[in-house]
Every structure is written in C-alpha cells, then in structure tokens.
Amino acid sequence: MRPEHWLYTIPLRLRSLFRWAQADQELDDELREHLERKTEEYVAQGMTQEEAHRRARLDLGGIEQTKEKCRDARRVNWIQDFVQDLRFGTRTLRKSPGFTIVAVLTLALGIGANTAIFSILNAVLLRNLPVKNPKELVLLGTGRGQGSTGGVDDVLYSYRFYEELAKRNQVFSETSAMMSVLFDGMHGRVEGSASLEPMNVQLVSGTYFSMLGVEPILGREFTKLDDEPLGAQAIAMISYSWWTRRFARDPAVIGKTIAIGPTLYSIVGVTAGNFSGTTVGESPDVWIPLSMQKQVSPGWNGLEDRWWDSLYILARLKPGVSVAQAEAGINVLAKAIWRDFAGPVIPPHRQRNIDEAWIPLTSAARGLSELREYSLPLQILLVVVALVLLIACANIANLLLARSANRQREIAVRTAVGAGRARVFRQLLTESLLLACLGGVLGLLFASWASRAILVWISAGPESLPLNIAPDVRLLAFTFLISLVTALLFGTLPALRSTHVNLTDAFKSGRGAAALGVRSRFSSALIVSQVALSFVLLIGAGLFLRTLVNLTRVNRGFDEKEVVLFSIDPPALGYELDSRLVNLYQQLEQRIAAEPGVRADSVSLSTFNHQSPCSGRLQMRETTPTSSTTQSERATSPRWEFPYSSDALLARRTPPHRRRSP
C-alpha cells in the first residue's frame, strides 16, 4: 500500500480504539454529508425533496448497516467487543461473589504452586547470569568437581596452567580463574567491631570481574595487577547484599578493613546489586584475589605448584569463534602446556594421561551449579503440581456448568435478539479468562511466599538456599501462559455447552431440558476425571511418604541421635599450621571428653553429613600404582574410634569430579 494510505488509516484506527465516541461522531457527520449531497443531486434531476431523500437512503443501503461496515473496515471492532465483554464479565462476576471467590482461590493455589516450582527451576536451570553477553562465556571442563587434585585434570586446573593458557590462547578474548571451593565457614572481624562475624569468601583472579563485565557500584574492581606478586594484594570486594546487611549501604565502606586471620584486607569496591557470583546456589560476601590464597587459607598453598589443580577457568569467546573451534584449539594448547610442565623426559603414564585428556567447553551463560543434579526431582514435582491444577480446572468447570443452568434464560434472550453462538461463546470464555487472570495475579503472590518457604525447607542450615527467585520476564510469561491455558481448559467446554439452548424450553421453564441432560453427562465425566487424577496423586504421595519413612530407617552405621556436631575456625583467631594448632585440637578433645555425659569425641576435617572437597562417594575402579588418578581421604584425629558405629571403617575416596562408571 501507498504511504499516504497508512498515514490516513493508522490515525483513524487509533481514534476508533481510544476515542471511539469522536470517531463515531465523525462517521455520522460524513454519512450525513454524503446523504445530503445525494439528495441534492436527485432534487436537481426533478424529484421532490421527500422522494430524493428516500432514494438517497436506498442508495446508501441503510444508515446503521453502513456504519457497521465502516467500523468493520477499521479492523478494531474486535478489540472494542473484547473490552465490552470484559466490562460485562466483571459485572456478572461481581453479582456472584461466592462463586468468584471460590474459583479465584482454587485457581490461585493451582497456578501459584506451578509458578513456585517453576521459579526454582528457572533460577537453577534457565536464568542467565547478570553479566555482559552471557552467551559468550564458557567454562573449561564440566564444573563437576571441587577441591584439589594433582596431575593431568580436565575439570580443575592449576594457577600456573591458567597463566599459560591466558597468555598463549588464540580463541578467548578474556580469561579468569576462581577457586573451586567457596570458603563458607570463615570468620572475620570488620573494622570497628570487636567480635568475629561469619562470612563467605571466594578467591578469584584479577580479571574475574572485567571478564564478566560486572562493574562495581562503589569503588573499583580487581585488575590483572592484583594477581602479582603472590601474597601482596590484601584487598577485597564485597557483595551488594552483604554491604546492605552489614553496612546499611554506607558509602564510606570503601577503605575499611576486614581482618581474616592475621591479615587485614582493605575494601576497594562493592559489586552490582544483581550480581551474586557465578555459582548458582552460592552467595559470596567477600571476594579476595587468588594471589592471597595462602593468607586466606594456610592449608591451601599450591599456586606455585604446576600440578596443584584447584581452579575453575572461565573465558569469553572471541567474536566469530565457535565453541567447537575454541574447544579444538584449547585442547591442542592444553596438551602442549602439560608437556612443558612434565619436562623433557615424560613418564609413560603421564604421557598416556596427556594423550587421553580432553577438555570440553561448557556454556557458562547460566553459571555453575551442583544443584542441577536435582533438576529431575524438580521436574517431577512440576508434573505433580500440574495434576493438581488439572483437578482444580475440573472443579471449576463443574461449577461453571452448574452456573450455566441458571443462566439459560439470559443466554436465550441474547440469542433471540440476534447474538450468534460464537458471540455468546466469546462472552462466556471472556468471563473464564477474567477468573484465570485474577487467579494468576493472586497465584503470583502465593508463589512468592511458597518458593521462599520451599528454599527454607530444603536448606541444610539455618539460612535459606541463596537462589535468585525474583520474578523476571520468563516467570511472568509462564504465569500468563498457564493462566491462559487454564482458562481454556476449564472454560471452553462449559461455554460450548451453554450455547446449546432450546429457546422454547428456556423461555418456558428458565432452563433447557436438553442442556441439562448434556450438562449432567459432562459433569459426570468431569467428576470421574477428578477422582482418577486424585487417585494418581494419592498413590504417588503414598509412595513418596513410604520412601521418606524408609530413608529415616536406613542404617548409617552410627546413632545420630546421640551425636553433637559443631565446627571451629582457628585461622580467624590467628592460628597457623604449627604446633599451636595441634595443641588446640588436643586440648579441645581432652576437655570435651571430660564433660559429664560425653562418652567419646573426635576431630575430623569433614563429617558424614557434610560434603567437603576432601570427601565424596566411594567408588571402586581398577587403577595401577603409576596411575595419575588422585585420591583423597577424610582426615581425622587418632581418637576417631567410631564410638557410635557398628564397624570401624576408613575408606579412601575418589574426588567428586572423578565419579565415573567403571
């Protein structure tokens, strides 16, 4: 079409939509002018005024019919009809407050439960990191490992490997490294405070924030200069949430110090409010340069060891470089770096490990997370709550059928005065859509509470799991979509049944006998479906309950009812790896053992109910003495006698990232 046509029609359609009274007045004036002009033409031909006016009206084809044709030509009448249906539906629902409240609350519970589960799924599986161009980020390896290993590793990497990779690669525009372990049990002392405070500490390279494109809202970010020399950059960045909780958003926080052990770290920046790290389910309070690893945790001191693998490596792809191209280039470079580390004479077993190693590149757009191992249970739970929503839809469909029986006379009158079945169906479906939207809005509020309650329930500690479950576009779209689908599920068939009205019977008795028979059969089918779905849910709930009961009866090898567990943080008080620390643990054991009611005590690096970098699932696999497979064990004191255990076992364990099928 020509541009001048659009210049005329678009303003006309907008006026018809938002200023319909003005548009109708303009249409009346135009038709009146046209009618007067035609009348004058016929008068000029010799007709009388009355005959000319009648002939002009006949030529026009009827004033009201012409108006309807003109309105249809504007292509906005369906919007006006929809608005009219919304107004009428609102008035109708207000006349039946009991039905409306029951239907909206039922839908709110069903939609809210689905939205709550989806919000957790969204946070764990779907939500991108709040960083610059997250789709360009990749992780070397799969990220399914923690702690430290030695030798050739395709999951964790040494600091020296990271340095060589950053200097020699041709496929990444930027690289960064982070410690694979979050120090979430540390204690420090903030300047001006006399007491120790718990804090979660993450060690990252100087390029971490610049590579992610995360800019601080206060102060500065780390730079590459903060990586060298080792142990000399006692600085820290703090998270926005910790800044809010601990410092009440005090802008004078820059320059304050945090004492962790004997070292004072100066706060140089505060991260953006929407950034909480690159690991979903973890929320660091403090970021410290990797170069300060020995000072933060004296037991972890391997930055200068080429084979001490303890880091994740994140990188940003160069423009135009695909993941496949980058993966091929990185593996060639990695093998070259490992050969350089091994020296001129490489042992056969190490050469074999280098040849067999392959580093996959994993998208880091959604960050790292061990919580994704629980994605299947969450999906099953989403299916379960979807069945609950189906039962709710069947309930409301039955209510609508019962309600439609009392509206047969109303529908018959509307049909008798010219409303078609499609028009009546659209009106009834609009009422269902209103109910679903009200239920969706209330369901969002319910989901906000329910999702937080679920996080508290599944959390191991006193604090809830740090997941970002705030509503986003994806969550709002899901809620809108499920509300729309719900309206179609419970509103379509009752609306169709309601349009089958026998006018004679409806005007005689107020309801159609045929419609009542159809409603009865359809209502029975809905009741059968409700009972069937309820049985499915009941059986599933019974199986889940039986599983939980069985889990409580599992023999763990010790009586957990009589075990008290607590942890200490000696480095926060200035202890180092020397005889003072050994004496501290020995004195603690002796004094606790002397307490009344204590039968035995012991010290362990990790416990049976805690997953640590030095513990994992026991896995038997064939290895040779020369294999580079590194195993770690639980470190315990000599007094570890398993006093509540049926068997005294100390098993060597494979690190988590080495969990593979035999």
N, C-alpha and C positions, 0 to 999 in steps of 0.2 A: 504494500500500500504506500501511497504517497505520504511524505512527512506532514503535509498540511491536513491530511485526514486524521492522523494521530493527534495533531495539535488541537483539533476540534473535539474528537471523541473522548480523549482521556480526561480533560476538564469536565465534560458532560457526565461521564461515569462517576467521577469523584463527587460532583454535586448531587447526583442521583443517590449516592451511597450515604453521604454525610449531611447533605442539605436537601433531603427528598421533597420537603414542602416547597422550597424555592424552585426545584426542578419541575414539580408538578404544576406550579403556577405558570412557569414559562411555557410548559406544554399546552396548558389551557389557553394562554394568550395566543400561541402560534396557531392552534386549531381554530380559534375564534376568528383570527385574521384571515385564515385560509377560507373559512366558511363565508365570511363577508365578501371576500373577493370573488368567489364563485357565484354568490347570489347576485352581485352587481353585474357579472357577465351575462347571466340569464335574463336579468331585467333589461339589459341593453339589447337583448335579442327579441324583446317584446312581451316577456312574461310578466305576470303580476308579481308583486312583492312576495305574497304568500306562496305562490306556485314556484317562484325562483328559489325561495328558501328551502321548500320541501325537496326540490330537485337537487339542490346543493348537498343537503343532508344525505340523500340517497346515494349521490356520487361518492361521498366521503365514506359510506358504509357503516355509519353509526359512530357517534362520538366516543362512547365508552369502549367499544371494540377497538377503535383506532388508538385510543390511549394505551390499551393493553398491548397492542402490537408495538407501539413505540417503546414502552417500558421493557418488553422482551428484547427489543433490538439493542438496548443499552447493556444487556447481559449482567446486570447486577440485581435482578429481581429475586434470584435465589438467596442472595445474602439478606435482602430485606425480609424474605419469608422466614429465613432461619432466625433472624432477630425477633420476628414476631412470634415464632414458635417458642423461643426461649422465654419471652415475656409471659406467654400463655402457660407454658410449662411451670414457670416459677409460681404463678398464681395458683395453679392446680395443686402443686406440692404443698403450698402454704395452707391450703384448705384441708390437707390430711397430715397434720404434724406427727401423729403417732406412726403412721406408715413411713413417712420420710425419715424420722429419727432412727427407726429400727433398720431401715435399708441402708442409710448412710453409715451407721455404726458397724453394721455387718461388713459392708464393703471396706470401711477404713481398716478393720482388723485384717481382712484378707490382703488388701493391697499393701498395707503397712508391713505385714510380715514378709511379703515378697520383696518389698523395697529395702527392708532392713538387711535381709540376706544378700541381696544384690549389692548393697552399698559396701559390704565387707568383701564380696567378690571383686567389685570394682576397684577397691583400694589395693587388694592383693595382686590381682591379675591384669587389670585393664588400665589403670590410671598411669599416665606418663609422668616422669619426673618433672618438677617445675624448673626446668633448665632451658638453656638456649638450644634449639633444634635437637630435641632428644633422639630423633630417629638416626642421627649421625653417630651416636655413641655406641661403642662395642666394648665387650669385656673379653679379655683373653682367658679362655677356658670356660667352664660351666658355672663357676662360683659355688660348687657343691663341696666346699672344703673349708676348714678353719684350722688355725693353729700354725704349726711349722713342720716342715719335712726337710729331708736332705737328699741331694741328688737331683736327677732329671725329673721335673714335675710339670704336668700340663694343666694344673689348676692354680697352684700357688707359685710365687716367683721370688727370687732374692732381690735385694735392693741393688746389687751390682748388675744383675740381669736387667732390671728396669732402666738403669742408667745407660747401659749399652744399647738397649732397644730404643730409648728416646733419642739417642744420638744418631743411630745408623739406619732407622727405618725410613722407607720412602712412600709409605701409604697412609700414614697418620699425620694430620696437621698438628695435633697436640696429644700428649700422653700424661698420665698421672698415676700415682700409686696410693694405696691405702692399706692399712693393717687389716688383716682378715679377721681380727678379733676386736670387738668393742670392749673396752675396759669399763664394764658397767657396775663394778663394785668398788670403785675407788672413792677415796675421801680426800678432801682438800679444805684449805682454810682461805676464805676470801678476806682481802684486806679490810681491816676494821672490825673483823669478827674474831672472837676468841675460841669458837668451837669449830670442830670439823663438820663438814657437810658432805653428803653423798653426791656424786656427780658421775655422769657417763662421759668417758674420754675416748676420742677417736684420733688416731695418728694418721696423717695424710701428707702427701708430698706438697711442695711449694706451688706446684702447678694445678693442684686439685680444683680450686675454685675458678681460676681463669679458664681451665679446660671445660668446665661445666657451664661457664658463662653466668655464674652466680655472683652478683655484685653486693657488697655489704651496704646496709643502710646507715651504718656508722663506722667511721674509721677506715681501715684499709684491709685488703685481703692478703693472703700469703703470696709470695713470689718465689721464683726459682732461686733467688739469692738466699732464701731461708733454708735451703737444703744443705748448705755447706757453711762452715765446717761442722762436722758432727758434734753435737752436744753444746753448740754455742748460741743457738737461736731460741732463747727462753721466752717465747711469745705464744699467744693463744687467741683464737677467735671463739666467740660464744654464740649459741643459738638465740634466735629471737624469742622463743618460748622461755628459755632459762633467763634471759635478760628481763622478760616480763615478770616471771615468778620471783626471781631473786632480787632484782634491782629496780623493780617497778618502773621500767623503761627510763631509767635515769641516764641522760645523755653524757653525764660526767663519768660514765663507766670506763671510757677509754683511758688507759694509763693505769687503772687499778691492777693489783696483782692477785694471783691465786697461788697459794703455796701447796704444792703436791710433793710430799716428801720433803727433802731439804732444798728443793729448787723453787724459786719464785718465777712465775710466768706472768708477763705483762699483757693485759688485754689490749689488742690492737684493732679489733673490729667486731661487729655484730652482723650476723647473716640476715638475709631477707626473711620476711615473716612466713613465707610459704615453703621455705626450704628446711628440711629436717634430715638431710643426709641422703645417701644413695642406696641404703639398705632398708627395704620396706619392713616395718616391724621393729626398727631400732630408731632411737631418737637421741643422738649425742647432745650433750650440753656444752661440751668444750672440744674444740679441735686444736691439736698441737702438731707442729711439724714433725715428720718422721725422723728427722735428724736428732730429735730429743728422746728417742726410744729408750736408751739406756737409763736416762734420768727418770722417765715416767714409770718404767717397769724394769728394775735392775735385773730381773731374771730373764728378760728377753734382750739379748745383746748380740745380734748377729748381722748387723748392717754391713759389716766389712767382710763377712763370710760369703763367698760366691755361691755356695751351695745351701745356704740357710734360707729356705723358701717359706715365706710367711706373708706375702703381699698379694693383693688383687691388683691387676693393672687394667685401668680404664683408658680408652683412647677415643679420639674423634677422627672419623674418616675424612680424607681429603676430598674436595669436590670432584665428582666424576669417578671416584674409585668405588667399585662394588665390594660387597662383603666377601665374595668368592675370590676376587683379585687380592684383597688385603690378606685373606687367610693364607693363600698360597705364598705371598711374599713374606709374611711374618714367619711361617714355618721354615722357610729357607734360612732366614736370618737367625731364628732361634737355634737351629742346629749349628750354625756357624759360631754363635756365641758360646754354646755349650762346649763345642770342640776347643775353642780358645781357652775356656776355663779349665778344661781337662788337661791341657798342656800338650807337648809334642808327642808324648807316648801315652796313648789312651788305652786303659784296660779293656779287654774284650767285653766284659759285662756292661761297662758304661757305654762303649761304642754301640752295643746292641740296643741299650735303652734309648740312646740318642736317635738311632735309626728308626726305632719303632714309635717314638713320641710323635704326637700330632696335637697341635693346639687349635681347638675350634674357636671361632669368634662368635660370641653370643650377643644378641642385641641387648643393650643396656638402657633402652629407652624407658623401660618401666622399673629400672633399678634391679638390685639383687634382693633375694628373699628366700629363706628356708621355709617360709610359711606356704609357699606354692606347693609344697608336698601335701598340703591339706586341701588342695583345690577340689579333689573328688568328693570328699565328705561335704564340702560346701555346696557343690552342685547337686548332690543327693538331697541335701536339706532344702535347696531351692525347689526341687521337684516335689518334695513333701508339702511345702507351703503353697505350691501351685495347686495341688489337690485340695487343700483347704479352701483356696479361693474358688475352685470349681464347685465345691459344696455350697459355698456362700452364694454363688451365682444361681445354683439350682433353687436355693431357698427364696431368693428374691424373685426369680421367675415365677415360682408358685404364688408369691404374694401379688405379683402383677396380674396373674391370671384371675385370682380371686377379686382383685380390684376392678379388672376389666368387666366382670359380670355386672358390677354396679354402675358401669358407665355405658351400658349398651344403648340406653335411650339417648344419651348425649351424642354418641357416635352415629346413631341412626338419624338424628336431627341434622347433623353436619353433612351426612351423606345425602339426605333428602334435599337439602338446599344447594347441592351441586358439588360438594367436595368429593374428589375421587379417592379411591382406595389408597393410591400412592401418597396423596396429600395427608390423609389420616394416619397412614403408617409412619410418614416422616415426622408428624407431630408427636406420636407416641414414642418413637425412637429418640426424639429430642429430649423428652422427659427422662428416659433411661440414661441418656448421656449426661443430663444435669445431675442425676443421682450419682453416677460414676465419678464425675468431676468433683463433687462435694466429698465423696468418699476418698478420692485421690489426694485432695488437699489435706483432709484430716489424717489420711494414711501417712503422708509425709511427716507430719508432726509425730505420729506414733512411731514411725520408723526411726526418727532421730533419737527418741528415747530408747527404743528396743535395741538398736545397733550398739549403742554405748553400753547397755546392760549386758549384751552378749560378749562384748570385749572384756568387761569386768569379770564375767563368769568364766571365760576360758583362759584368763590370765593366771599365771602361776604365782605372781607376787601380789603385794597389796595394791600396786598401781595397775591401771588397765593397760592393755597392749597398745603401744603408740602407733595407731593406724590413722591415716587421714581419711575420715569417713564424711567429711563435709560435702554437702550436695554440690555437684557440678553439672555440666550440660548433659553428660551421658546419663547420670542418675535421674535428672528431671525428665529427659526424653523417655527413659524406661518407665517412669511412673505415669507419664502421659500416655504412652503406648499401652501399658497394661490397663489403664483406666478405660481407654477406648475399646480395647478388646473385651474387657469385662462388660461394658455397655452393650456391645454386640451380642455377647454370649447370653446375658440374661434378658435382653430387651427385644431381640429380633423376633423370636417365635411367638412370645405373647402379643407383640404388636401385630404380627400377621394374623394370628387367631382372632384378635379383636376386630379386625376389619371385615371378617365374615359375619355380617349382620343381616338377619332376616327382618326387614323393615316392618312388616305387618306384625310379627310376633313381638318385636321390640316396642312398638307403639302401644300394643295391647297390654303387655304384661311388664314392660320395662326391661326385659332381657330375652334373648333369642334362645329357644329350646335347643336348636341345633348347635349353637355356640356353646351352650352349657355342656352338651354331650362331648363335643370336641375338647373343651377345657378339662372335663373330667378325665378323659383318656390321657391327654397330655400331662395333666397334673400327676396322674398315677405313674407315668413314665419318669417324671422328674423325681418323684419320691423313691422309686426303685433305684435310680442312678445315685441319689444321695446315700441311700443305705449301702449300696455296693461300694462307693468311694469311702464311706465311713468305715466299712469293714476292712478295706485295704489299709487305711491309716491305723486302725486299731491293731491289726495284726503286725504292721511294721513297728508301731510303738511298743508292742509287747516284745518283739524280737530285740529291739534296741535296749529295752529295760532288762531283759534277760542277759544280754551281753554285758551291760554295766554291772549287774549283780555278779556275774562270773568273774569280771575283772577285779572286783573287790575281794574275791576269794582266791586269787592267784597267789601261790606260794612264792614270795620274793626271797626266801632264804633267811629272812630275819624278821623279828617282831617290830614293825614300825610304830606300834602304839607306845612303846617304851623308849623311843629314841628321840632325843632333843638335838636339833641341829642349829648351829649358829656359825657366823663367819667373822673374821677379823681382817684388818688391813694394816699390817705393821709398817709398810713403806710410808704410809701417810703420817706416821709418827716419827719418821726419820730413820727407821731400821734399814740396814743394808744386808746383803748376803754375806754375813760373817757370823762369828761365834755368838754375838748378842742375839741374833735372831733365833739361833738354835736353842740358846738358853731360855728365850721367851717361850718357845713352844714346849720345852721340857717342864718349865715351871707351871705353865697352864695345865698340862696333863696331870702333874702331881697334885696341884691344888684342887682341880675339879674332881679328881679321883678321891680326894679326901673329904668331899662334901657328903653329908648324910643322904642316903638314898641312891647314890651313884654306884653302880656295880662295876662299870668299866668305862673308859673313854679312850679316844684316839684322835689323831690328826690325819687329814687326807687332803690332797690337792683338789680332789673333786669327789662327789658322792653319788650314790646310786640314783638319786632323784634329780641330778643336775647334769646337764650336758655341757662338758667343757672341751676346750681344744685338745686336751690330752686324754679324752675318753671317747668311746664310740661303741658300735655294735661289734661283738666278737664274730669274726669270720675266718673260717679255716680255708686256706688255699695253699697250693704247692709252691714253695719257694726254695731257692738254693742259698747256701751261705754267702754267695757272691752277689745275690740279687740286690738291686738298689732300693727295693721296697723298704720303706722306713716305717717301723712300728713304734708306738709309744705305750706307756703303761701308766696306771694310776699310782701316783707317788703317795705313800702312806708312811706313818711313823712305825718304829719297831713294835710299838704296843698295839698295832692293828691286829686284834685277835678275833675279830668277828664274834663278839660275845653273844649276839642275838642270832647268829647264823647257824644253820644246820650243817653247813660244810664250809671249811676254810679254803677259799679259792682266791687266787691272784692270777688273773688271765692277762696275757699280752694281747693288746688290742690293735686293730688296724685303724688308722685315722679315718674320719668320716668320708673324706673325699676319695678314699681308696675302696669304698664299698662297691664291689662289682660281683657279678655272678661268677662262680667258679668255672 
